[in-house]
Amino acid sequence: MPIVHVYMWSGVSKEAKTKIIKGITKVFEEFGIPSHAIEIVIHEIPKENWGVEGEQASEKFKDVKPP
């Protein structure tokens, strides 16, 4: 049973998360894995707790809004 962990910034809409979960599930189904055996865990991390190139993502990507 595959368990997929998705790490992303906080604030993504419920609709976007639904699309992510369905899309990942579809990829595994294409390999013959039944959907009931696929688990996806979304970890939401605040941008200020995420570092990119020595900077907090909240500063580096302050203009980026979640879907």
C-alpha positions as CSV (number, residue, x, y, z in Angstrom):
1,M,0.0,0.0,0.0
2,P,1.6,3.3,-1.1
3,I,1.5,6.2,1.4
4,V,2.4,9.5,-0.3
5,H,3.4,12.5,1.9
6,V,2.9,15.9,0.3
7,Y,4.6,18.9,2.0
8,M,3.2,22.2,1.0
9,W,2.7,25.7,2.4
10,S,-0.4,26.4,4.5
11,G,-3.4,28.0,3.0
12,V,-4.1,25.8,0.0
13,S,-7.9,25.6,-0.6
14,K,-9.9,22.5,0.0
15,E,-10.7,22.3,-3.7
16,A,-6.9,22.3,-4.6
17,K,-6.2,19.6,-2.0
18,T,-9.0,17.5,-3.5
19,K,-7.4,17.8,-7.0
20,I,-4.0,16.9,-5.6
21,I,-5.3,13.8,-3.9
22,K,-7.3,12.7,-6.9
23,G,-4.3,13.3,-9.3
24,I,-1.9,11.4,-7.2
25,T,-4.3,8.5,-6.8
26,K,-4.8,8.4,-10.6
27,V,-1.1,8.0,-11.2
28,F,-0.9,5.0,-8.9
29,E,-4.1,3.5,-10.4
30,E,-2.4,3.7,-13.8
31,F,0.2,1.2,-12.3
32,G,-2.6,-1.2,-11.4
33,I,-2.8,-0.2,-7.7
34,P,-6.4,-0.1,-6.5
35,S,-7.5,3.3,-5.1
36,H,-8.5,1.7,-1.7
37,A,-4.8,0.9,-1.2
38,I,-3.5,4.4,-1.8
39,E,-3.1,6.9,1.1
40,I,-2.1,10.5,0.8
41,V,-1.1,12.7,3.7
42,I,-0.9,16.5,3.2
43,H,1.4,18.3,5.6
44,E,0.8,22.0,5.7
45,I,3.8,24.0,6.7
46,P,3.6,27.8,7.4
47,K,5.8,29.7,4.9
48,E,7.7,31.3,7.8
49,N,8.8,27.7,8.8
50,W,10.1,26.9,5.3
51,G,13.5,28.0,4.2
52,V,14.7,28.5,0.6
53,E,18.2,29.7,-0.3
54,G,18.8,30.9,3.2
55,E,15.5,32.9,3.4
56,Q,12.1,32.3,4.9
57,A,9.7,31.4,2.1
58,S,7.3,34.0,3.7
59,E,9.8,36.7,2.6
60,K,11.2,35.2,-0.6
61,F,7.7,34.4,-2.0
62,K,5.6,37.0,-0.3
63,D,3.8,37.7,-3.5
64,V,2.8,34.0,-4.1
65,K,-0.7,33.2,-3.0
66,P,-1.9,29.6,-2.5
67,P,-4.5,28.2,-4.9
